């Protein structure tokens, strides 16, 4: 059973995607918070808040530097996490990750 004190933060600019993933996560007992942009997420979440982030890799307007500043972490930390995700899906960078997502049917 998921920990009720940790929230899954879902960031996606597509409303239908947010609704669908929200329903799936809630059906297995997760607490979910929905955000339509990375900026909205950064405005509402405080550094150190526990949880998991599911992030649309094609979100516009947030650089690694801005994400790091807003979360009070280092820019290299953001890069390490991004690179870890890219490596797991076989992508070279964000653009390649978006291409892979599109090829897999994610629009």
C-alpha positions in Angstrom: 0.0 0.0 0.0 1.4 3.4 -0.9 2.5 5.8 1.8 -0.4 8.3 2.4 2.1 11.0 3.4 3.9 11.0 0.0 2.2 12.6 -3.0 2.7 11.8 -6.7 3.1 15.1 -8.4 1.9 14.8 -12.0 3.0 17.6 -14.4 1.6 17.5 -17.9 0.2 20.3 -20.1 -2.4 17.9 -21.6 -5.6 17.8 -19.5 -6.7 14.4 -20.8 -3.4 12.9 -19.9 -3.5 14.3 -16.4 -7.0 13.0 -15.9 -6.2 9.5 -17.2 -3.0 9.1 -15.2 -4.6 10.6 -12.1 -7.4 8.0 -12.2 -4.9 5.1 -12.6 -2.7 6.3 -9.7 -5.7 6.9 -7.4 -7.1 3.5 -8.2 -4.1 1.9 -6.6 -4.2 4.2 -3.6 -1.8 7.0 -4.3 -2.4 10.6 -3.3 -2.0 12.7 -6.5 -1.5 16.4 -7.1 -2.0 17.7 -10.7 -0.1 20.6 -12.4 -0.6 22.0 -15.9 3.0 23.3 -16.1 6.4 23.1 -14.4 6.0 26.7 -13.2 2.7 25.9 -11.5 4.4 22.9 -9.8 7.4 25.0 -8.6 5.0 27.7 -7.3 3.0 25.2 -5.2 5.6 22.7 -3.9 8.2 23.6 -1.2 11.8 22.3 -1.3 12.1 19.1 0.7 8.5 18.1 0.3 8.3 14.3 0.0 6.8 12.5 -3.0 7.4 11.4 -6.5 7.3 13.6 -9.7 6.0 12.4 -13.0 7.1 15.0 -15.6 6.1 15.5 -19.2 9.6 15.7 -20.9 8.2 18.1 -23.5 7.1 20.9 -21.1 8.2 24.3 -22.4 9.8 27.2 -20.5 11.9 25.5 -17.7 15.6 25.3 -18.0 17.7 23.0 -15.7 19.0 26.2 -14.0 15.5 27.5 -13.3 14.4 24.1 -11.9 17.5 23.9 -9.7 17.0 27.4 -8.4 13.3 26.9 -7.6 13.9 23.6 -5.9 16.9 24.8 -4.0 19.2 22.1 -5.5 22.2 22.3 -7.7 21.9 22.4 -11.5 24.2 19.3 -11.8 21.6 17.4 -9.6 18.9 18.3 -12.1 21.1 17.2 -15.0 22.0 13.9 -13.3 18.3 13.0 -12.8 17.4 14.0 -16.3 20.3 12.0 -17.7 19.2 9.0 -15.6 15.7 9.1 -17.2 17.1 9.5 -20.7 19.5 6.6 -20.2 16.6 4.4 -19.0 14.6 5.1 -22.1 17.5 5.1 -24.5 17.4 8.8 -25.3 20.4 11.1 -25.8 18.7 14.3 -24.7 15.2 15.9 -24.1 14.5 16.2 -27.8 15.3 12.6 -28.4 13.2 11.6 -25.4 10.3 13.5 -26.9 10.8 11.7 -30.2 10.8 8.3 -28.5 7.6 9.3 -26.6 5.9 10.3 -29.8 7.1 7.0 -31.5 5.6 5.1 -28.6 2.2 6.7 -29.1 2.4 9.5 -26.5 1.3 12.8 -28.1 
